[in-house]
């Protein structure tokens, strides 16, 4: 017979013994110590009781008819619902092999009959304390796992946000450094890049060349064809210059209005001159009609070239000023040409050349 009681205050214990007197004695003592007791006279009843209401602990006899204590323990440990119930064997069997078998099938302690009641109480309280500590540990681990999951989610969310922020910043940086109309670098990017290359090449003692380009009679083009056509002309010219200036370290920028610039690191004057010729050819191949030009019936450009090896004696402004002077000289020489600034011992000089409109022929 199984006696069902309410949930205990100190613990809910299931006593399993085929001897009613043993059940009465233990039940009386344990009840006085604050435990609620349920009783089972055989193994089948014990298994049924354990599944009906999970006890905090089971005191299990070994010698029982039909189903002994080892078999009961094995059955309970093979059930997911009851596998974690601590089981203390209590038996007249005192052989070491009986005790070993009790632990092998899943018992957590072993009490030999006849027993001392104080010992039974102490062992029960000890095992219930261990169980409570294990339950507390599991709860703490569960909380830590939940916090860890939340933390990992937060980390993943922050990483995703950081990536999105980095991407957005890169886009903003790109937008801040790109000319909105021509999609080449803007003046701000030009200034930053030229300064960076000046300092870098100064440390390496390598040459830096600068080409300034100006579309010939662009105001007349705008007045004749209109500003939308002028904008389209600027776009095509910018892309044509990019076709001629292809190295990764080079930079093409809109210098201002109808002016463009090409920064050419590690480039001597001869190399810069070659690039200038390529630029002029690319512009001519665009074949953009310009009936208001005084030099040709298509859009042309003038180019000023300057090359320096950065030193402490020279300034970045000197490189820009030299290219600007060369560009001015190209315009004074009739436009649609290129001029190279030469800083000679006797003073400034320029070397000019051009690819005229008959290049297409």
ZADO-1210 file (C-alpha; in nm, 4 decimals, padded with zeros to 6 digits):
<atoms>
<atom x="00.0000" y="00.0000" z="00.0000" code="UNK" pos="1"/>
<atom x="00.1182" y="00.3520" z="-00.0805" code="UNK" pos="2"/>
<atom x="00.0396" y="00.6384" z="00.1522" code="UNK" pos="3"/>
<atom x="00.0105" y="00.9726" z="-00.0344" code="UNK" pos="4"/>
<atom x="00.0846" y="01.2912" z="00.1589" code="UNK" pos="5"/>
<atom x="00.1133" y="01.6597" z="00.0800" code="UNK" pos="6"/>
<atom x="00.4399" y="01.8196" z="-00.0297" code="UNK" pos="7"/>
<atom x="00.6874" y="01.7981" z="00.2622" code="UNK" pos="8"/>
<atom x="00.8490" y="02.0806" z="00.4432" code="UNK" pos="9"/>
<atom x="01.1963" y="01.9211" z="00.4876" code="UNK" pos="10"/>
<atom x="01.1656" y="01.6607" z="00.2174" code="UNK" pos="11"/>
<atom x="00.9379" y="01.4076" z="00.0530" code="UNK" pos="12"/>
<atom x="01.0782" y="01.0589" z="00.1168" code="UNK" pos="13"/>
<atom x="00.9611" y="00.7305" z="-00.0316" code="UNK" pos="14"/>
<atom x="01.0202" y="00.4249" z="00.1903" code="UNK" pos="15"/>
<atom x="01.0325" y="00.0903" z="00.0099" code="UNK" pos="16"/>
<atom x="01.0367" y="-00.2273" z="00.2245" code="UNK" pos="17"/>
<atom x="00.8340" y="-00.5505" z="00.2193" code="UNK" pos="18"/>
<atom x="00.8313" y="-00.5569" z="00.6024" code="UNK" pos="19"/>
<atom x="00.5461" y="-00.3382" z="00.7406" code="UNK" pos="20"/>
<atom x="00.7129" y="-00.3069" z="01.0819" code="UNK" pos="21"/>
<atom x="01.0245" y="-00.1566" z="00.9249" code="UNK" pos="22"/>
<atom x="00.8084" y="00.0917" z="00.7340" code="UNK" pos="23"/>
<atom x="00.6186" y="00.1939" z="01.0490" code="UNK" pos="24"/>
<atom x="00.9352" y="00.2501" z="01.2536" code="UNK" pos="25"/>
<atom x="01.1122" y="00.4540" z="00.9896" code="UNK" pos="26"/>
<atom x="00.7979" y="00.6451" z="00.8961" code="UNK" pos="27"/>
<atom x="00.7322" y="00.7427" z="01.2587" code="UNK" pos="28"/>
<atom x="01.0898" y="00.8619" z="01.3198" code="UNK" pos="29"/>
<atom x="01.1213" y="01.0527" z="00.9935" code="UNK" pos="30"/>
<atom x="00.7809" y="01.2143" z="01.0328" code="UNK" pos="31"/>
<atom x="00.8857" y="01.3454" z="01.3756" code="UNK" pos="32"/>
<atom x="01.1940" y="01.4981" z="01.2120" code="UNK" pos="33"/>
<atom x="00.9805" y="01.6980" z="00.9706" code="UNK" pos="34"/>
<atom x="00.9690" y="01.4712" z="00.6667" code="UNK" pos="35"/>
<atom x="00.6617" y="01.3663" z="00.4778" code="UNK" pos="36"/>
<atom x="00.6688" y="00.9966" z="00.4128" code="UNK" pos="37"/>
<atom x="00.5193" y="00.7785" z="00.1462" code="UNK" pos="38"/>
<atom x="00.5457" y="00.3988" z="00.1758" code="UNK" pos="39"/>
<atom x="00.5618" y="00.1113" z="-00.0706" code="UNK" pos="40"/>
<atom x="00.5647" y="-00.2616" z="00.0172" code="UNK" pos="41"/>
<atom x="00.7153" y="-00.3851" z="-00.3108" code="UNK" pos="42"/>
<atom x="00.9141" y="-00.2763" z="-00.6146" code="UNK" pos="43"/>
<atom x="00.6256" y="-00.2234" z="-00.8554" code="UNK" pos="44"/>
<atom x="00.4436" y="-00.0028" z="-00.6083" code="UNK" pos="45"/>
<atom x="00.7650" y="00.1935" z="-00.5527" code="UNK" pos="46"/>
<atom x="00.8118" y="00.2608" z="-00.9244" code="UNK" pos="47"/>
<atom x="00.4488" y="00.3685" z="-00.9594" code="UNK" pos="48"/>
<atom x="00.4749" y="00.6006" z="-00.6581" code="UNK" pos="49"/>
<atom x="00.8014" y="00.7523" z="-00.7797" code="UNK" pos="50"/>
<atom x="00.6490" y="00.8372" z="-01.1177" code="UNK" pos="51"/>
<atom x="00.3254" y="00.9701" z="-00.9671" code="UNK" pos="52"/>
<atom x="00.5086" y="01.2242" z="-00.7488" code="UNK" pos="53"/>
<atom x="00.8847" y="01.2569" z="-00.7703" code="UNK" pos="54"/>
<atom x="01.0274" y="01.2080" z="-00.4172" code="UNK" pos="55"/>
<atom x="01.3269" y="01.4010" z="-00.2900" code="UNK" pos="56"/>
<atom x="01.4877" y="01.0727" z="-00.1783" code="UNK" pos="57"/>
<atom x="01.4159" y="00.6982" z="-00.1705" code="UNK" pos="58"/>
<atom x="01.5094" y="00.4567" z="00.1084" code="UNK" pos="59"/>
<atom x="01.5150" y="00.1202" z="-00.0693" code="UNK" pos="60"/>
<atom x="01.5335" y="-00.2325" z="00.0714" code="UNK" pos="61"/>
<atom x="01.7116" y="-00.4977" z="-00.1350" code="UNK" pos="62"/>
<atom x="01.5521" y="-00.8298" z="-00.0389" code="UNK" pos="63"/>
<atom x="01.1952" y="-00.8070" z="-00.1680" code="UNK" pos="64"/>
<atom x="00.9809" y="-01.0620" z="-00.3522" code="UNK" pos="65"/>
<atom x="00.9174" y="-01.0476" z="-00.7277" code="UNK" pos="66"/>
<atom x="01.1428" y="-00.7418" z="-00.7785" code="UNK" pos="67"/>
<atom x="01.4463" y="-00.6807" z="-00.5583" code="UNK" pos="68"/>
<atom x="01.5975" y="-00.3433" z="-00.4735" code="UNK" pos="69"/>
<atom x="01.8685" y="-00.3646" z="-00.7409" code="UNK" pos="70"/>
<atom x="01.6026" y="-00.4155" z="-01.0095" code="UNK" pos="71"/>
<atom x="01.3918" y="-00.1295" z="-00.8731" code="UNK" pos="72"/>
<atom x="01.6929" y="00.1051" z="-00.8719" code="UNK" pos="73"/>
<atom x="01.7899" y="00.0002" z="-01.2258" code="UNK" pos="74"/>
<atom x="01.4354" y="00.0645" z="-01.3513" code="UNK" pos="75"/>
<atom x="01.4251" y="00.4087" z="-01.1885" code="UNK" pos="76"/>
<atom x="01.7666" y="00.5065" z="-01.3279" code="UNK" pos="77"/>
<atom x="01.6577" y="00.4054" z="-01.6781" code="UNK" pos="78"/>
<atom x="01.3603" y="00.6416" z="-01.6655" code="UNK" pos="79"/>
<atom x="01.4241" y="01.0032" z="-01.7642" code="UNK" pos="80"/>
<atom x="01.1640" y="01.1166" z="-01.5123" code="UNK" pos="81"/>
<atom x="01.3178" y="00.9409" z="-01.2104" code="UNK" pos="82"/>
<atom x="01.6860" y="00.8988" z="-01.3015" code="UNK" pos="83"/>
<atom x="01.8025" y="01.1836" z="-01.0767" code="UNK" pos="84"/>
<atom x="01.6290" y="01.0714" z="-00.7554" code="UNK" pos="85"/>
<atom x="01.8941" y="00.9922" z="-00.4898" code="UNK" pos="86"/>
<atom x="01.8525" y="00.6339" z="-00.3658" code="UNK" pos="87"/>
<atom x="01.9873" y="00.5064" z="-00.0338" code="UNK" pos="88"/>
<atom x="01.9911" y="00.1282" z="-00.0021" code="UNK" pos="89"/>
<atom x="01.9005" y="-00.0064" z="00.3404" code="UNK" pos="90"/>
<atom x="01.9512" y="-00.3834" z="00.3814" code="UNK" pos="91"/>
<atom x="02.0609" y="-00.6703" z="00.6049" code="UNK" pos="92"/>
<atom x="02.3102" y="-00.7677" z="00.3340" code="UNK" pos="93"/>
<atom x="02.6543" y="-00.6770" z="00.4624" code="UNK" pos="94"/>
<atom x="02.8818" y="-00.8348" z="00.2037" code="UNK" pos="95"/>
<atom x="03.1131" y="-00.5939" z="00.0208" code="UNK" pos="96"/>
<atom x="02.9943" y="-00.7223" z="-00.3178" code="UNK" pos="97"/>
<atom x="02.6343" y="-00.6391" z="-00.2280" code="UNK" pos="98"/>
<atom x="02.7390" y="-00.2845" z="-00.1498" code="UNK" pos="99"/>
<atom x="02.9418" y="-00.2568" z="-00.4693" code="UNK" pos="100"/>
<atom x="02.6452" y="-00.3766" z="-00.6737" code="UNK" pos="101"/>
<atom x="02.4224" y="-00.1215" z="-00.4992" code="UNK" pos="102"/>
<atom x="02.6495" y="00.1596" z="-00.6144" code="UNK" pos="103"/>
<atom x="02.6883" y="00.0096" z="-00.9625" code="UNK" pos="104"/>
<atom x="02.3122" y="00.0173" z="-01.0273" code="UNK" pos="105"/>
<atom x="02.2909" y="00.3819" z="-00.9187" code="UNK" pos="106"/>
<atom x="02.2637" y="00.3922" z="-00.5419" code="UNK" pos="107"/>
<atom x="02.4095" y="00.6951" z="-00.3711" code="UNK" pos="108"/>
<atom x="02.4556" y="00.5498" z="-00.0198" code="UNK" pos="109"/>
<atom x="02.4220" y="00.2224" z="00.1712" code="UNK" pos="110"/>
<atom x="02.2922" y="00.1565" z="00.5255" code="UNK" pos="111"/>
<atom x="02.3207" y="-00.1845" z="00.6875" code="UNK" pos="112"/>
<atom x="02.0431" y="-00.3285" z="00.9072" code="UNK" pos="113"/>
<atom x="02.0072" y="-00.3211" z="01.1979" code="UNK" pos="114"/>
<atom x="02.0660" y="00.0529" z="01.1721" code="UNK" pos="115"/>
<atom x="02.1049" y="00.3386" z="01.4136" code="UNK" pos="116"/>
<atom x="01.8255" y="00.5929" z="01.3673" code="UNK" pos="117"/>
<atom x="02.0708" y="00.8812" z="01.4161" code="UNK" pos="118"/>
<atom x="02.2807" y="00.7424" z="01.1302" code="UNK" pos="119"/>
<atom x="01.9780" y="00.7152" z="00.9022" code="UNK" pos="120"/>
<atom x="01.8748" y="01.0734" z="00.9795" code="UNK" pos="121"/>
<atom x="02.2296" y="01.2005" z="00.9254" code="UNK" pos="122"/>
<atom x="02.2674" y="01.0208" z="00.5902" code="UNK" pos="123"/>
<atom x="01.9259" y="01.1394" z="00.4728" code="UNK" pos="124"/>
<atom x="01.9978" y="01.5006" z="00.5688" code="UNK" pos="125"/>
<atom x="02.3399" y="01.4814" z="00.4061" code="UNK" pos="126"/>
<atom x="02.2015" y="01.3511" z="00.0764" code="UNK" pos="127"/>
<atom x="01.9158" y="01.6009" z="00.0726" code="UNK" pos="128"/>
<atom x="02.1639" y="01.8813" z="00.1381" code="UNK" pos="129"/>
<atom x="02.3772" y="01.7611" z="-00.1530" code="UNK" pos="130"/>
<atom x="02.0662" y="01.7474" z="-00.3710" code="UNK" pos="131"/>
<atom x="01.9673" y="02.1008" z="-00.2717" code="UNK" pos="132"/>
<atom x="02.3178" y="02.2269" z="-00.3468" code="UNK" pos="133"/>
<atom x="02.3104" y="02.0494" z="-00.6823" code="UNK" pos="134"/>
<atom x="01.9717" y="02.2020" z="-00.7597" code="UNK" pos="135"/>
<atom x="02.1017" y="02.5475" z="-00.6636" code="UNK" pos="136"/>
<atom x="02.4092" y="02.4920" z="-00.8790" code="UNK" pos="137"/>
<atom x="02.1958" y="02.3816" z="-01.1728" code="UNK" pos="138"/>
<atom x="01.9754" y="02.6857" z="-01.1316" code="UNK" pos="139"/>
<atom x="02.2774" y="02.9148" z="-01.1199" code="UNK" pos="140"/>
<atom x="02.4226" y="02.7406" z="-01.4244" code="UNK" pos="141"/>
<atom x="02.0912" y="02.7823" z="-01.6033" code="UNK" pos="142"/>
<atom x="02.0872" y="03.1523" z="-01.5192" code="UNK" pos="143"/>
<atom x="02.4490" y="03.1848" z="-01.6342" code="UNK" pos="144"/>
<atom x="02.3674" y="03.0028" z="-01.9577" code="UNK" pos="145"/>
<atom x="02.0717" y="03.2311" z="-02.0196" code="UNK" pos="146"/>
<atom x="02.2869" y="03.5347" z="-01.9473" code="UNK" pos="147"/>
<atom x="02.5565" y="03.3926" z="-02.1722" code="UNK" pos="148"/>
<atom x="02.3043" y="03.3480" z="-02.4545" code="UNK" pos="149"/>
<atom x="02.1872" y="03.7058" z="-02.4056" code="UNK" pos="150"/>
<atom x="02.5475" y="03.8230" z="-02.3938" code="UNK" pos="151"/>
<atom x="02.6346" y="03.6364" z="-02.7141" code="UNK" pos="152"/>
<atom x="02.3285" y="03.7844" z="-02.8802" code="UNK" pos="153"/>
<atom x="02.4308" y="04.1289" z="-02.7613" code="UNK" pos="154"/>
<atom x="02.7857" y="04.0748" z="-02.8876" code="UNK" pos="155"/>
<atom x="02.6525" y="03.9539" z="-03.2233" code="UNK" pos="156"/>
<atom x="02.4149" y="04.2504" z="-03.2363" code="UNK" pos="157"/>
<atom x="02.6967" y="04.4919" z="-03.1542" code="UNK" pos="158"/>
<atom x="02.9278" y="04.3334" z="-03.4094" code="UNK" pos="159"/>
<atom x="02.6532" y="04.3613" z="-03.6684" code="UNK" pos="160"/>
<atom x="02.5969" y="04.7226" z="-03.5665" code="UNK" pos="161"/>
<atom x="02.9730" y="04.7909" z="-03.5796" code="UNK" pos="162"/>
<atom x="02.9939" y="04.6400" z="-03.9274" code="UNK" pos="163"/>
<atom x="02.6936" y="04.8443" z="-04.0387" code="UNK" pos="164"/>
<atom x="02.8450" y="05.1558" z="-03.8825" code="UNK" pos="165"/>
<atom x="03.1815" y="05.0867" z="-04.0448" code="UNK" pos="166"/>
<atom x="03.0135" y="05.0338" z="-04.3816" code="UNK" pos="167"/>
<atom x="02.8119" y="05.3514" z="-04.3367" code="UNK" pos="168"/>
<atom x="03.1245" y="05.5447" z="-04.2381" code="UNK" pos="169"/>
<atom x="03.3081" y="05.4094" z="-04.5401" code="UNK" pos="170"/>
<atom x="03.0213" y="05.5174" z="-04.7609" code="UNK" pos="171"/>
<atom x="03.0129" y="05.8586" z="-04.5948" code="UNK" pos="172"/>
<atom x="03.3892" y="05.8889" z="-04.6276" code="UNK" pos="173"/>
<atom x="03.3634" y="05.7954" z="-04.9923" code="UNK" pos="174"/>
<atom x="03.0833" y="06.0440" z="-05.0456" code="UNK" pos="175"/>
<atom x="03.2879" y="06.3072" z="-04.8660" code="UNK" pos="176"/>
<atom x="03.5861" y="06.2441" z="-05.0945" code="UNK" pos="177"/>
<atom x="03.4055" y="06.1989" z="-05.4288" code="UNK" pos="178"/>
<atom x="03.2899" y="06.4749" z="-05.6608" code="UNK" pos="179"/>
<atom x="02.9165" y="06.4286" z="-05.6982" code="UNK" pos="180"/>
<atom x="02.9028" y="06.5169" z="-06.0658" code="UNK" pos="181"/>
<atom x="03.2077" y="06.3509" z="-06.2197" code="UNK" pos="182"/>
<atom x="03.2516" y="06.0698" z="-05.9617" code="UNK" pos="183"/>
<atom x="03.6261" y="06.1237" z="-05.9396" code="UNK" pos="184"/>
<atom x="03.7962" y="06.2467" z="-05.6222" code="UNK" pos="185"/>
<atom x="03.7046" y="06.5955" z="-05.5074" code="UNK" pos="186"/>
<atom x="03.9317" y="06.8834" z="-05.4048" code="UNK" pos="187"/>
<atom x="03.9345" y="06.7753" z="-05.0421" code="UNK" pos="188"/>
<atom x="04.0566" y="06.4280" z="-05.1344" code="UNK" pos="189"/>
<atom x="04.3100" y="06.5815" z="-05.3717" code="UNK" pos="190"/>
<atom x="04.4591" y="06.7953" z="-05.0948" code="UNK" pos="191"/>
<atom x="04.4744" y="06.5014" z="-04.8502" code="UNK" pos="192"/>
<atom x="04.6246" y="06.2580" z="-05.1002" code="UNK" pos="193"/>
<atom x="04.8815" y="06.5036" z="-05.2359" code="UNK" pos="194"/>
<atom x="05.0023" y="06.5867" z="-04.8832" code="UNK" pos="195"/>
<atom x="05.0195" y="06.2177" z="-04.7949" code="UNK" pos="196"/>
<atom x="05.2211" y="06.1341" z="-05.1065" code="UNK" pos="197"/>
<atom x="05.4502" y="06.4340" z="-05.0586" code="UNK" pos="198"/>
<atom x="05.5428" y="06.3153" z="-04.7088" code="UNK" pos="199"/>
<atom x="05.5752" y="05.9495" z="-04.8111" code="UNK" pos="200"/>
<atom x="05.7913" y="06.0156" z="-05.1167" code="UNK" pos="201"/>
<atom x="05.9968" y="06.2634" z="-04.9189" code="UNK" pos="202"/>
<atom x="06.0961" y="05.9786" z="-04.6843" code="UNK" pos="203"/>
<atom x="06.1750" y="05.7567" z="-04.9828" code="UNK" pos="204"/>
<atom x="06.3447" y="06.0314" z="-05.1901" code="UNK" pos="205"/>
<atom x="06.1315" y="05.9372" z="-05.4907" code="UNK" pos="206"/>
<atom x="05.9784" y="06.1774" z="-05.7466" code="UNK" pos="207"/>
<atom x="05.6222" y="06.3032" z="-05.7388" code="UNK" pos="208"/>
<atom x="05.4552" y="06.4461" z="-06.0489" code="UNK" pos="209"/>
<atom x="05.1431" y="06.6591" z="-06.0753" code="UNK" pos="210"/>
<atom x="04.9384" y="06.7340" z="-06.3867" code="UNK" pos="211"/>
<atom x="04.6788" y="07.0101" z="-06.3866" code="UNK" pos="212"/>
<atom x="04.4237" y="06.9967" z="-06.6710" code="UNK" pos="213"/>
<atom x="04.1851" y="07.2661" z="-06.7906" code="UNK" pos="214"/>
<atom x="03.9105" y="07.2227" z="-07.0505" code="UNK" pos="215"/>
<atom x="03.9653" y="07.4800" z="-07.3233" code="UNK" pos="216"/>
<atom x="03.6930" y="07.7446" z="-07.3632" code="UNK" pos="217"/>
<atom x="03.4568" y="07.5591" z="-07.1314" code="UNK" pos="218"/>
<atom x="03.2558" y="07.8736" z="-07.0507" code="UNK" pos="219"/>
<atom x="03.1896" y="07.9165" z="-07.4201" code="UNK" pos="220"/>
<atom x="03.0843" y="07.5504" z="-07.4357" code="UNK" pos="221"/>
<atom x="02.8341" y="07.6050" z="-07.1533" code="UNK" pos="222"/>
<atom x="02.7000" y="07.9216" z="-07.3136" code="UNK" pos="223"/>
<atom x="02.6600" y="07.7460" z="-07.6478" code="UNK" pos="224"/>
<atom x="02.5250" y="07.4040" z="-07.5491" code="UNK" pos="225"/>
<atom x="02.3752" y="07.4730" z="-07.2066" code="UNK" pos="226"/>
<atom x="02.4679" y="07.3633" z="-06.8547" code="UNK" pos="227"/>
<atom x="02.3269" y="07.0067" z="-06.8802" code="UNK" pos="228"/>
<atom x="02.5523" y="06.9469" z="-07.1800" code="UNK" pos="229"/>
<atom x="02.8352" y="07.1102" z="-06.9873" code="UNK" pos="230"/>
<atom x="02.7839" y="06.8708" z="-06.6982" code="UNK" pos="231"/>
<atom x="02.7866" y="06.5732" z="-06.9351" code="UNK" pos="232"/>
<atom x="03.1059" y="06.7048" z="-07.0910" code="UNK" pos="233"/>
<atom x="03.2716" y="06.7247" z="-06.7489" code="UNK" pos="234"/>
<atom x="03.1702" y="06.3648" z="-06.6743" code="UNK" pos="235"/>
<atom x="03.3143" y="06.2343" z="-07.0000" code="UNK" pos="236"/>
<atom x="03.6368" y="06.4295" z="-06.9620" code="UNK" pos="237"/>
<atom x="03.6823" y="06.3002" z="-06.6048" code="UNK" pos="238"/>
<atom x="03.6394" y="05.9387" z="-06.7166" code="UNK" pos="239"/>
<atom x="03.8734" y="05.9911" z="-07.0125" code="UNK" pos="240"/>
<atom x="04.1455" y="06.1165" z="-06.7777" code="UNK" pos="241"/>
<atom x="04.0890" y="05.8097" z="-06.5600" code="UNK" pos="242"/>
<atom x="04.1430" y="05.5906" z="-06.8670" code="UNK" pos="243"/>
<atom x="04.4882" y="05.7431" z="-06.9056" code="UNK" pos="244"/>
<atom x="04.5759" y="05.7386" z="-06.5345" code="UNK" pos="245"/>
<atom x="04.5270" y="05.3789" z="-06.4255" code="UNK" pos="246"/>
<atom x="04.7880" y="05.2905" z="-06.1612" code="UNK" pos="247"/>
<atom x="04.6414" y="05.2151" z="-05.8164" code="UNK" pos="248"/>
<atom x="04.8659" y="05.4731" z="-05.6479" code="UNK" pos="249"/>
<atom x="04.7665" y="05.7489" z="-05.8936" code="UNK" pos="250"/>
<atom x="04.4750" y="05.9791" z="-05.8237" code="UNK" pos="251"/>
<atom x="04.2464" y="06.1739" z="-06.0553" code="UNK" pos="252"/>
<atom x="04.0521" y="06.4582" z="-05.8955" code="UNK" pos="253"/>
<atom x="03.8292" y="06.7463" z="-05.9922" code="UNK" pos="254"/>
<atom x="04.0443" y="07.0411" z="-05.9005" code="UNK" pos="255"/>
<atom x="03.7747" y="07.3019" z="-05.9454" code="UNK" pos="256"/>
<atom x="03.5165" y="07.3987" z="-06.2078" code="UNK" pos="257"/>
<atom x="03.6452" y="07.2664" z="-06.5397" code="UNK" pos="258"/>
<atom x="03.9898" y="07.1875" z="-06.3968" code="UNK" pos="259"/>
<atom x="04.1151" y="06.8376" z="-06.3163" code="UNK" pos="260"/>
<atom x="04.4349" y="06.7087" z="-06.1560" code="UNK" pos="261"/>
<atom x="04.6361" y="06.3878" z="-06.1711" code="UNK" pos="262"/>
<atom x="04.8722" y="06.2936" z="-05.8868" code="UNK" pos="263"/>
<atom x="05.1449" y="06.0541" z="-06.0056" code="UNK" pos="264"/>
<atom x="05.3701" y="05.9077" z="-05.7305" code="UNK" pos="265"/>
<atom x="05.7067" y="05.7528" z="-05.8256" code="UNK" pos="266"/>
<atom x="05.6879" y="05.9272" z="-06.1642" code="UNK" pos="267"/>
<atom x="05.9707" y="06.1238" z="-06.3270" code="UNK" pos="268"/>
<atom x="05.9038" y="06.4126" z="-06.5654" code="UNK" pos="269"/>
<atom x="05.9343" y="06.1848" z="-06.8697" code="UNK" pos="270"/>
<atom x="05.6702" y="05.9518" z="-06.7283" code="UNK" pos="271"/>
<atom x="05.4411" y="06.2436" z="-06.6440" code="UNK" pos="272"/>
<atom x="05.4805" y="06.3766" z="-06.9972" code="UNK" pos="273"/>
<atom x="05.3799" y="06.0363" z="-07.1348" code="UNK" pos="274"/>
<atom x="05.0680" y="06.0363" z="-06.9149" code="UNK" pos="275"/>
<atom x="04.9821" y="06.3912" z="-07.0270" code="UNK" pos="276"/>
<atom x="04.9951" y="06.2814" z="-07.3903" code="UNK" pos="277"/>
<atom x="04.7694" y="05.9842" z="-07.3123" code="UNK" pos="278"/>
<atom x="04.5219" y="06.2164" z="-07.1409" code="UNK" pos="279"/>
<atom x="04.5134" y="06.4490" z="-07.4379" code="UNK" pos="280"/>
<atom x="04.4597" y="06.1594" z="-07.6773" code="UNK" pos="281"/>
<atom x="04.1776" y="06.0184" z="-07.4641" code="UNK" pos="282"/>
<atom x="04.0061" y="06.3588" z="-07.4638" code="UNK" pos="283"/>
<atom x="04.0390" y="06.3920" z="-07.8394" code="UNK" pos="284"/>
<atom x="03.8947" y="06.0423" z="-07.8877" code="UNK" pos="285"/>
<atom x="03.5810" y="06.1543" z="-07.7064" code="UNK" pos="286"/>
<atom x="03.5121" y="06.3707" z="-08.0135" code="UNK" pos="287"/>
<atom x="03.2815" y="06.6063" z="-07.8227" code="UNK" pos="288"/>
<atom x="03.1719" y="06.8830" z="-08.0619" code="UNK" pos="289"/>
<atom x="03.2701" y="07.2351" z="-07.9609" code="UNK" pos="290"/>
<atom x="03.1879" y="07.4902" z="-08.2301" code="UNK" pos="291"/>
<atom x="03.2631" y="07.7807" z="-07.9940" code="UNK" pos="292"/>
<atom x="03.6286" y="07.6825" z="-07.9409" code="UNK" pos="293"/>
<atom x="03.8988" y="07.8986" z="-08.0959" code="UNK" pos="294"/>
<atom x="04.1457" y="07.6086" z="-08.1251" code="UNK" pos="295"/>
<atom x="03.9448" y="07.3112" z="-08.2546" code="UNK" pos="296"/>
<atom x="03.5958" y="07.1996" z="-08.3422" code="UNK" pos="297"/>
<atom x="03.5977" y="06.9427" z="-08.0575" code="UNK" pos="298"/>
<atom x="03.6585" y="06.9694" z="-07.6822" code="UNK" pos="299"/>
<atom x="04.0301" y="06.9916" z="-07.5970" code="UNK" pos="300"/>
<atom x="04.2321" y="07.0492" z="-07.2832" code="UNK" pos="301"/>
<atom x="04.5465" y="07.2266" z="-07.1746" code="UNK" pos="302"/>
<atom x="04.7834" y="07.0585" z="-06.9291" code="UNK" pos="303"/>
<atom x="05.0542" y="07.1809" z="-06.6915" code="UNK" pos="304"/>
<atom x="05.3133" y="06.9328" z="-06.5623" code="UNK" pos="305"/>
<atom x="05.5434" y="06.9602" z="-06.2622" code="UNK" pos="306"/>
<atom x="05.7783" y="06.7021" z="-06.1075" code="UNK" pos="307"/>
<atom x="05.9717" y="06.7241" z="-05.7795" code="UNK" pos="308"/>
<atom x="06.1520" y="06.5022" z="-05.5338" code="UNK" pos="309"/>
<atom x="06.0108" y="06.6232" z="-05.1989" code="UNK" pos="310"/>
<atom x="06.2772" y="06.7653" z="-04.9670" code="UNK" pos="311"/>
<atom x="06.2947" y="06.9912" z="-04.6656" code="UNK" pos="312"/>
<atom x="06.4047" y="07.2739" z="-04.8968" code="UNK" pos="313"/>
<atom x="06.0944" y="07.2444" z="-05.1153" code="UNK" pos="314"/>
<atom x="05.7279" y="07.2856" z="-05.0231" code="UNK" pos="315"/>
<atom x="05.4144" y="07.1150" z="-05.1428" code="UNK" pos="316"/>
<atom x="05.2815" y="07.4520" z="-05.2503" code="UNK" pos="317"/>
<atom x="05.5831" y="07.4858" z="-05.4809" code="UNK" pos="318"/>
<atom x="05.4800" y="07.1704" z="-05.6667" code="UNK" pos="319"/>
<atom x="05.1243" y="07.3004" z="-05.7151" code="UNK" pos="320"/>
<atom x="05.2441" y="07.6475" z="-05.8130" code="UNK" pos="321"/>
<atom x="05.4850" y="07.5016" z="-06.0692" code="UNK" pos="322"/>
<atom x="05.2092" y="07.2916" z="-06.2286" code="UNK" pos="323"/>
<atom x="04.9806" y="07.5942" z="-06.2290" code="UNK" pos="324"/>
<atom x="05.2469" y="07.8059" z="-06.4008" code="UNK" pos="325"/>
<atom x="05.2960" y="07.5313" z="-06.6589" code="UNK" pos="326"/>
<atom x="04.9184" y="07.5211" z="-06.7207" code="UNK" pos="327"/>
<atom x="04.9131" y="07.8978" z="-06.7639" code="UNK" pos="328"/>
<atom x="05.1990" y="07.8713" z="-07.0108" code="UNK" pos="329"/>
<atom x="05.0078" y="07.6028" z="-07.2053" code="UNK" pos="330"/>
<atom x="04.7118" y="07.8401" z="-07.2343" code="UNK" pos="331"/>
<atom x="04.9376" y="08.1256" z="-07.3409" code="UNK" pos="332"/>
<atom x="05.0896" y="07.8962" z="-07.6035" code="UNK" pos="333"/>
<atom x="04.7561" y="07.8546" z="-07.7767" code="UNK" pos="334"/>
<atom x="04.5808" y="07.5897" z="-07.5605" code="UNK" pos="335"/>
<atom x="04.5212" y="07.2267" z="-07.6625" code="UNK" pos="336"/>
<atom x="04.8763" y="07.1503" z="-07.5526" code="UNK" pos="337"/>
<atom x="05.0872" y="07.0489" z="-07.2540" code="UNK" pos="338"/>
<atom x="05.3733" y="07.2312" z="-07.0890" code="UNK" pos="339"/>
<atom x="05.6299" y="07.0991" z="-06.8423" code="UNK" pos="340"/>
<atom x="05.7724" y="07.3269" z="-06.5756" code="UNK" pos="341"/>
<atom x="06.1535" y="07.3319" z="-06.5737" code="UNK" pos="342"/>
<atom x="06.3340" y="07.4849" z="-06.2760" code="UNK" pos="343"/>
<atom x="06.6786" y="07.5564" z="-06.4173" code="UNK" pos="344"/>
<atom x="06.9757" y="07.7313" z="-06.2658" code="UNK" pos="345"/>
<atom x="06.9150" y="08.0416" z="-06.4757" code="UNK" pos="346"/>
<atom x="06.5461" y="08.0511" z="-06.3815" code="UNK" pos="347"/>
<atom x="06.2096" y="07.9114" z="-06.4784" code="UNK" pos="348"/>
<atom x="06.1532" y="07.7531" z="-06.8194" code="UNK" pos="349"/>
<atom x="05.8852" y="07.5494" z="-06.9935" code="UNK" pos="350"/>
<atom x="05.8872" y="07.2701" z="-07.2457" code="UNK" pos="351"/>
<atom x="05.5649" y="07.2507" z="-07.4440" code="UNK" pos="352"/>
<atom x="05.4116" y="07.0162" z="-07.6977" code="UNK" pos="353"/>
<atom x="05.0709" y="06.9248" z="-07.8311" code="UNK" pos="354"/>
<atom x="04.8554" y="06.6746" z="-08.0125" code="UNK" pos="355"/>
<atom x="04.6538" y="06.8802" z="-08.2542" code="UNK" pos="356"/>
<atom x="04.3070" y="06.8046" z="-08.3877" code="UNK" pos="357"/>
<atom x="04.4509" y="06.6140" z="-08.6820" code="UNK" pos="358"/>
<atom x="04.5398" y="06.3339" z="-08.4366" code="UNK" pos="359"/>
<atom x="04.2123" y="06.1653" z="-08.5358" code="UNK" pos="360"/>
<atom x="04.3277" y="06.1516" z="-08.8956" code="UNK" pos="361"/>
</atoms>
